[in-house]
């Protein structure tokens, strides 16, 4: 299929047994702490939420105290009660904390230092998380995650929705029956996914998505507001300049009530890493991840962010902003597999048509098969490496090596030497075709040189050998595109001249006086071998007509985007 997905690369390069063995070893080696990343005491008690209920719950002496404070401070009772609750909140959560200057509503250097401890964890998680939650990779990753946590489901889907596997059981099976069998099985397996499975998967996705939101949060929107320096205190920041951003960050941090499980974390790194030194790299990533998750957990314990904003702004109504919720896992999982099943089936049908065309032509030409061009075939350089015109180029090669010299050369040369065309234009076009054959031989040789040995593609393959897998695939893929550009030019020229020859030979055989007519000496050409020669003209006319149809249809099928 075109544009092979990361999901397919991973399941190809990492077999089920290898993956199972690797994950089991990881679970024996590592244990990701499942302690909540958000602090339990970061939830505001209801006693700090409403004024009227709180005032009614006060005893007589407390009400007298509030009343006297309102007289002294010349504030109404609700305002005094609010100040009282803010003060209680400060004492409960902050005590002698140096995070802020609570009297003046300033965030201190200590808070800045604590906030900067999140910088490295955010940097570490940012790239892999941005990759999996990007628009183009999200469904792909959800499917991969499903394969890690629900491996049996993935194995069944891979095996039972593969049209080639179904065809192996009956090589004469109709493609429509294959599609019906695949669709029925697909619906059955989708219906078998339980609510519990969906809940487990959604929790895994949400834990990773919370980390994604945190790692994508721009800490500098807060730290850049530290633009005032107070002697003996250091840099400070006014709460009103950053309170909205702090509440946004607080909402993200509070959503991290469940850290990613070891399987979810393994999926993240397996999906994002190259296959080179996979085991060692995964070990390192998991160890670092556990350390940085602890850093996030420690920050939440030391800095109850929402309460800090409430106290500094003296506003108990300031609440954390609810972060976005991750998209439903099952909906994305089903979309991915539905798309994959349909694309694979379309690819299968397309390949079957190619093979059927090839078998039909081989039977006519009496050749066993059309041998692919060496080093120019699909998946030759890496899984998913293109060879857009694999079959078309292979045919041109066998045409020049076998078909033209063995089947066409003798009768065409007889026409060239002895044939007397009724129409001068037919002779001109016939000679043009013969001249083209010489040029075609050179053009084909140039393309084969590009592909083999020290040619353009060969040099790029050597250069890419020392690169990482992703870079290697890009270099070779770009080089193959350049080769395809040259091939399509050759194929267009070949098809154009074969169409012209098809008209000429058809005119010779039919001789109906049209724009392409027969030979004036058709009854005598070849002397005693005239009848045999006329039969050979009929045969090459059929062959050339079939070749034109084959190349035309094959080129369309090869260029079809699937």
N, C-alpha and C positions, 0 to 999 in steps of 0.2 A: 504494500500500500504506500501511497505517497505520504511524505511527512510522518514517518514512524514516530509514535509518541514515546515519551520517556517511560511510561508504563510498560510498553512493549519491549523497549530496550532492557529494562530492569528484569522482566520476567524471562527474557531470552538469556541475558548474561548471568543471571543468578537463578540457578535451577531451584525447584521446590525443596529438594533435599538439602542443598547447600544453604538456602535461606533458613530453613528450619533449624539446621545444625548451628548456624551462626547465631540466630536469635536465642536459641536455648543456652548457648555458651554465654551470651551477653547477660541473660537473666540470672545465670549462676554467678557471674563476675560482678555485676552492678545491681544496685538497688536504688532507684530514684525515690527519694523521700516523698510520701504522699501527704505529709503535713501541709495544711492549707498555706498558700502563699500570702493570703490576706490575714490580718490580725483580727481575732475574734472581738477584741474590745474596741475595734474601730466602728462598731455599730452603736449608734446613739440611742441611749435608753429613752423610753417614752417620757420619763420624768422631766426631760429637758425640752419637750416638744411643744406643750400647750401651756399658756399662762393661766387661764381660768381654772383648769383642773388642778394645777399646782397650787394656786392660791387657796382653793377650797380645801385642799388636803393639809394645809399648814395648821399647826396648833395655835392657841391663843397668843402665846409669847412670841412666836415667829411672826404672826400677823402684826403684833405691836411693833416688833423690830422693823418690819418692812414699812410700816406707817411712819415711824420716826425717821427712817432713812429718806423717805419721800419728802418729809418736811425739811430736813437738813439740806438735801441735794436739790430741793425745789423741782422734783420730778414727779410725774404721776406714778401711781402704784404699779401698773403694768411695766413701766420702764424700769423701776427699781427692781421688780421681781425678775425681769429679764437680765439685768446686770448681776443680780444675785446668782441666777442659774449659770450665766456665763462664767462667773467666778468659781462656782462649784465644778463646772466642767474643766476649767483650767487646772484647779487643784487635783482633780481626779486623774487627769491624763498627763499633765505636764509638770506639776510640782515645781522643782527648781530647774526645769529644762532650760538649756541655753539655745534651743532652736530659734527662739524669737524674743524680741523686746515686746512683751505683751502690753505694756503700758502705752507704747507709742505706735503699735501696729506694724512692727517691722520684722522682717525675716532676717536672721543673723547669718554670719559666716558659717556657723555650725550646720545650719540647714542646707546651705549651699554645698558644703562638704559631703553631707549625707546624700544629697541628690546626685552629686557627681559620681557616687559609687554605683549608680544605675547605668552609667555611660557604657562601661565595658560589657555588661550583660546584654544591653540593647544592641550594641555593635555586633556581638557574637551571634545573636539570634536573628538579626535583621535580614541578612541575605537569604538564608534558607527559607525563612518564613515568607518573605516577599515573593520568593519563587513559587511556593506551593499555593499561595492565595492570589496569585496573579490571574487575570481573566483567562489566559490561554492554558494555564496549568491546573486550575482548581478541580475540575471534574476528573482530570487525569490522576491527581494526587488522591482525591477521595476514593477512587477505585483502587489505587495502590494501597492505601491505608486499610481499605476493606479486605484486601488480600492478606495483609499482615495479621489483622485481628480476627478475620473470618476466613481462614485459608481454604477450608473445605469448599465453601461456596465459590471462591475464585477458581479452584481447580476444576470443578464441575462445569462452570461457565466456559472456561478455556477449552475444555475437551469436547463438550457437547454442542457448542455453537460454532465449531470449526467445520466449514463445509468440506474441506479436503478430507477430514477424518470420516465424515459420513459417506463421502464418495468412495473411500477405500473399501467399504463393506459391499458396495455394488457399483461397479464402474459404469453401468448402463443407466443408472438412476437419473430421472428427470430433475432438472434444476429447480423446477417449481415445487417438487416434493421435498427437496432439501430445504428450501426456504420455509415450507410449512412445518417441517420437523423442528427446525431451529426456533421458529417463532413460538411454537407450542412449549418447547422446553424452557425458553427464556421467560415466558409468562409464569410458568410453574415455579421457577426458581425465584422470581421476584416476589411472588405471593408467599413464598416460604420464609422470607425474611421477617422475623418476629419483632414485636414492639420492643422486647428486651434488647435484641440485637441493635435496633435503631437507637435506643436510649444509650447503649454503650458507645456506639459510634459517634453520636452527637456530643456526648461528654468529651470524647477524645478530640473531636474537631473544635469544640468550644474552648478547651484548655489550650490548644495550640493557637486558636484565633485570639484569645486574650493576650498571649505572649506576642503575637503579631502586632496587635494594637499598641502594646507597650514598647516594643522595639522600634515601631515607626513613629512614636511620639517624639516631637522635637523638644528636647530638654532645653535647648538654647532659647526657646521662647520665654522660659522662666529665668535662666541664668543670665541672659543678656540684660535683664532689668536690674541686676546688681550693679548700679552705676553711681552709688553714693558710698563714700568711705567715712566712717566715724572713728576717730582716734581711740585706740585701745579696744575697739570692737571689730574693726575691719569693714569689709563690704556689707552693705545692708540693702534690703529691697522692701518697698512699700507693699503692703498686702493688697491694696486696691489696684495695683498695677498687674498683679498676677493671679488674683483669686479665681477668675474664670478658668484659666489654664490649670490651676491647681485642682479645681473641682473636676475638670475633665480627666486629669491624671489620676485623681482619687477614684473616680468611677472605674477606670481601667484596672487599677490595682485591686480594688474591692471585688472585681469580677473574677479574679484569680483565686477563687476559693478552692478549686481543685487543680493541682498541678498536673501536667501531662503524665500519663502512665509510661512505663518503660517501653511498651510497644509503640505508643504514639510518638515518643521521642526517637526511637529507632527508625520508624517510618520516615520521620522528618529528615534525618541525616542520610539514610539509605537513598532516598529520593533525590537528595541534593548533591551527593558526592559522585565522583568518578569511580569506576570500578577498580582502578589501580590501587593496590594496597588497601582494599576495602576493610578487612578485619582490623588492621592496626589503626586506620584512620577512624573507624567507628568507635574503637576503644577510647581514643583520645577525645573525640567529640562528646561522648557520653559522660566522661569524667569531668570535662570542663562544664558541660551543661548542668550537672548536679551541683557543682560549685556555684555557678551563677544563679541558679534557682534559690540557693541558700542566701545569696546576697540580696535578692529581691525580697525574700521572706524576712530577713533581718531589717531591711529598710521599713517594711510595713509595721514591724513590731516597734521600732524606734520612733517612727514618724506617723502617728495616726492623722493622716493628711486632712480628712474632712473636718475632724474636730479642731485641728489647728486653724483652719480657715474660719470656722464658726467663732472661735475665741478671739482671733486677731481682728476679725471684722465686727465683733460683738453682735453677730446676727445668727441666731440659732436656726433660721430658715434657710441658711446656705447648705444645700445638699449636693452630694456628688452627682455628676451627670451620668446618666445611664449610657454605657457604650453600646455600639451596634451588636446585634446577636448574629452569630455565624449562620450561614445558610444551611438548610436542612441537608443532612448527609445523604439520606436515602434518595431524595429527589435528584441530587447531583450524580449519585452512584448509578441510578437507573438511566439517567440521560447519557452518561458515559457509555454504559454497556449497550444501550439501544443504538447509539451512534456507531460504536465499534462493530457490533454484529452486522448492521446494515452495510457499513463500509467494507467489511471483510467479505460479505456475500457478493457485493457489487464487484469487488476485486476478483473474486473467484469466478464469477460469470464472465468477466472480461478476459481472464486468463484462459478459461475454457474455450472461448471463441477464438482466441489466438491459436490455441493448440489444434482446434478443429480445422481452422484454415490451413495450418501448417501440414496436418495429416493429409488433407485433400490434395494439396499441391505436391507433397512428397509422393503420393500414389500416382499422380499424373506424370511426374518426372522420373519415376522409378528410382528414387533415392530413399535410403533408410531413414535419415533424419537430417535436419539442417543444423550443422555443428555451430555452436556459439563462437563468436570472436574471442580469442584468448584475452583474458584480463578486461573484458568488457561484457559483464553480465551482472544482473541484479544481485545485490548483497555480496559481491566479490570482495570488496575492500573492508566493509564493516556491515553489520546488520542494518538494512535500510539504505545502503549506498545505491544511488540510482544508476541505471543504464537505460535511458529512455527509449532508445531505438535498438534495443538488443536483438530482436528477431529480424527487423528490417535490414540492419547492417549485416547480420549473419547471412541473410539471403543474398544480398549483393555480393558478398564474398564467395559463396558457393556458386552464384551465377557466373562470376568471372573465372572461377577455378574449374568448374565442371560443366555447367549447363551450356554456356555459350560455346566453349571449344568442342564439346562432345555432341551437342544436339542442334545447335543453331549455325555454327560456323560454316559447315560444308554447303548446306542449301543457300545460305545468304551469299557466300562467295560465288556460287554458280550464278545467282541472279546478278551479282555485281559484274561478272565477266561476260555473261552471255545474254542477260535479260535485256529486252528492248521494250521500254515503257511507252505506252500510248501517249502518256502525258509527261512533258518535260519536268513539271514541278514534282512529280512523284519520284523521278530519278534524282533530282536535287536533294529531296528530303531523305531518300534512301542513302545517298552518299554521305549526307550530314550525319546520319545515325552511325555509319561505319567509322567515320572520323571521331565521333563522340566516344566510341568504345575504347579507342586508344587513350583519350583523355581520362575516361573513367578509371582505367587501370592505374594511371598515375595518381588520380585523386584518392582512390582507395588505398594505394600504397602510402600516401602521405598521412592519411588518417590512422592507418595501422601503425605507422611510425610514431605518431603522437601517443598512441596507447601503450606501445611496447618499449622495452629497454630504456634508452636514454632520450626518448621523445618527451614532449611537453608533460603529459600525464605521468610518465615514469619518473621524471625529475621531481614533480610535486609530491609524489608518493614517497620518494626518498627523503625529501625535505621534511615531510610531515611525520616521519617515523619517530623523530625525537620529541615530538610535541605531546601534550596531554590529549586524552581521547577526544575531548570536545573540540579543541583546536585542530587536531588531526582530521576529524570528520569534516570540519568547515573547509579546510584547505583542499582536501581531496574532492569534496562535493563541488566546490567552485571550479576545480579543474575539469571535472566530468561535465559540468554545464558548458564549458568552453568546447570540449570535445563534441558534445551534442549539437552545439551550434554549427560546427563544421559538418557533422553527419547529416543534419537536416538539409543543408545546402546540396550535398551529394545526392540525397534521396529525392529531392525535388527535381534535380536535373535528370536523374535516372528515370523517374516516373514520367517526366515530360517526353523524353526520347523514346521510351518504351510505348507510350500512347501513340506517338507518331508512327513507330514501326508496326504497331497493331493495326492501324488504319491502312498502311501500305500492304501488309501481308493479307489482310482481309479483302482488300480490293483485288489483289492478284488471284485469290482463290474464288471469289464470287464473280468478279468481272461484270458488273451490272452497268458500267458506263458512267458511274458517279464521279465525284471529285477524285476518288482513289480508284483507278481502273486496273485491269489485268495487264499482262505482258502481250505484246503483239505476236510474239513467238512462243506463246504458252504451250502450243501443241507440238512444238519441235525442239524446245530447249532441252538439252541433255541427251539428244540423239536417241539411241536405243534404250536409254534409261529414263525416257520421258515420263512414262506412266509412274514409275517409282519416284521420280523427282516431284511430280505433281502431288503425289500422296504425302511426300515429306513437307511440301508447302502447306498442305492442309493441317498436318500435325503441328508445325511450328506456329501456324496462325492460332491454333487452339492454345498452345503453350504460352505464347506471348499474351494472348487475351487473358489467360488465367494469371499470369505474372502481374499484369497491370492491376487486376482486381485484388490480388493478394497484397501487393505493396500499398495500394490505396487504402484498403480496409485495415491492414496491419498498422499503418502509420496513424490512422484515426484512433484505433484502439490503444496504441502506445501513448498517444498524446492526451488521452482521456484522463481527467483529474479524478482520482478516487481517494 
